[in-house]
Amino acid sequence: MKYLGWIIVVALAAVLGVFAIHNHQAISLDLWPLPVGEVKVAAFVLVLVAAFVGFVLGGLCAWIGGAAARRASREKARALSATRRELEETRARLPAPPARA
């Protein structure tokens, strides 16, 4: 499994490298509401930044969407722990079983 992960990382790095080499031309980016004006950036930088922002926002949405499941899991873990404590207390109060002859 470890080697498969490295193979995927190397392949992805190779694809990104080829993409960067073939898309190095400058693109004019107008940041209209900001007082910066036009900014010249390489095409691959713009695409990779947009992909990274999308990746982060998607992860954030998934994390927020899983909040209810994480909360339910914590509540069930607490209930299970309380039930196990109660079971141990009950077993401690029971008399010892008679010895077999």
N, C-alpha and C positions, 0 to 999 in steps of 0.2 A: 504494500500500500504506500509505503514511503517513497519508493521509486516512481510509482505512478504519479504521485503529487509533483515530484521533481520534473518528470517528463512533461506534465501539463504546464508547469511554470516556465520551463525552457521554451516550449512551443509558443506559449502566449507572448513571451518576451521577444521571440523571433518575429512573430506576426506584428507586434507593436513596433519593432525596429524597422521592418520593411515599410510599414504604414508611415512612420515618421520620415523615412528617407524619401518616399515618393510624394509626400504632401508637405514639403517644406516652404512652399511659396507663401508670401505674406498676404494676409487678408486684412482689409480695413474694417474695423469694428467700431461702430458709432454708439457710444454710451450716452444717448440723448439726454436723459434727465440729469446726468452728472455733469459738472463743469469741466470734465476732462477733455471732452471733444472726441475726436477720432483716435483710435489706438491701432497700430499695426501689430498683428500677431501671426505666427505661423499657423497654417491650417490644422496641422496635427495637434498643436497645443489647444486650440479651441475645441476640437472634437474630443480630445482626451479629458479636458477639464469638464466638458458637458457630460461625458460618460461617468466621470468620477462623482460629480454632483448628483446625477441620477442614481448612482449606486448608493450613495450615502442617504439620500432622501428615501429610497426604497427600503433600505435597512431600518431607517427610523420609523417608517410607516408600519413595517412588519413588527418591530419591537413594541410600538404603541398598541397595535392590534392584538398582540399576545399578552397584554397586561391582565386581562380577565382570566385567562388560563393559568398564568403564573400565580395570581391571587388565589384562585380555587385550589391549586396545588399546595400552596402554603397552608391554607385552611385545613385541607385534608390531612396534611402531614401533622399539624397540631392535634387534630382530632385523633389520629392514629396513635400519637405519642401519649395522649391522655388515656386512651383506652388500654394501651399496654401497661401504663402505670397502675391503672385500676385493676387490671388482671393480676399483676404481680402482688398488689396489696391483698387481693382476695385470696390468692394462693397462699400467702403468708399466714392468713388468719385461719385457714382450714386445718383440721387436725391431720396428723401424718397418717398415711394409709397403714392398715395392719400388716404386719410381716407375714409372709407366706411360709408355711411349714414344710 
